[in-house]
Structure formats: structure tokens, C-alpha cells
Amino acid sequence: MGRTVTLRPEVSRQVGDHLAAAGPGHPFEGVWFASAWGSRDVLDVTLACPELVAEVSVDRAVDRGVFRHPLRFKRLRLDVTADDVPRFGEGPAAAAG
């Protein structure tokens, strides 16, 4: 689970068509999200069921457990379920490329 930079409107609609609001017990329940690195502005968010898989572009630099650079959405992977994807830090090493 994670977040990306702001999505383009057409991508936002595509993703939104597949989202469902989360019920009680979501892993991020009670967590606040800042609008930018180091910002104190808190975003108003609606947590979603963690069922969709998306392909993202990531710079692997991490600072205190947080990606140093924003993740960029590439595409939804409707051919993959969340159970098919290892949790962050588990599974085989990422492929170079």
C-alpha cells in the first residue's frame, strides 16, 4: 500500500472506477498524510480497500523508512491480485531494469 504523485484526471477516473472505501481495521486507520515532504498540511483522505494492484515507477532511495522521491503511477494491473504480490521487503529481489 502506498501513494503516488497526483494522478492525471483520466487516470484518476480509471482508478476510481475500481476503488471501494475501506471498512474498520484498515492498516492506515488513524494515520495522517502530509501534502508534501516536510509539510505540516494534513490531507483529508478516504482509505480504500487494499485490493487493487498498480505498477509504479520508484527511485529506491529511502530515508527513515520513507521513499525519498515520489512514486509515479504507471498502470493498473487488473491481471494481478493483491495476494499475488509479496509485501514490501518480502519475496525475491527486484529485477534490474
Buried (B, 14 or more C-beta within 10 A) or exposed (E): EEBBEEBEEEBEEEBEEEEEEBEEEBEBEEEEEEEEEEEEEEEEEEBBEEEBBBEBEBEEEEEEEEBEBBBEBEEBEEEEEEEEEEEEEEEEEEEEE
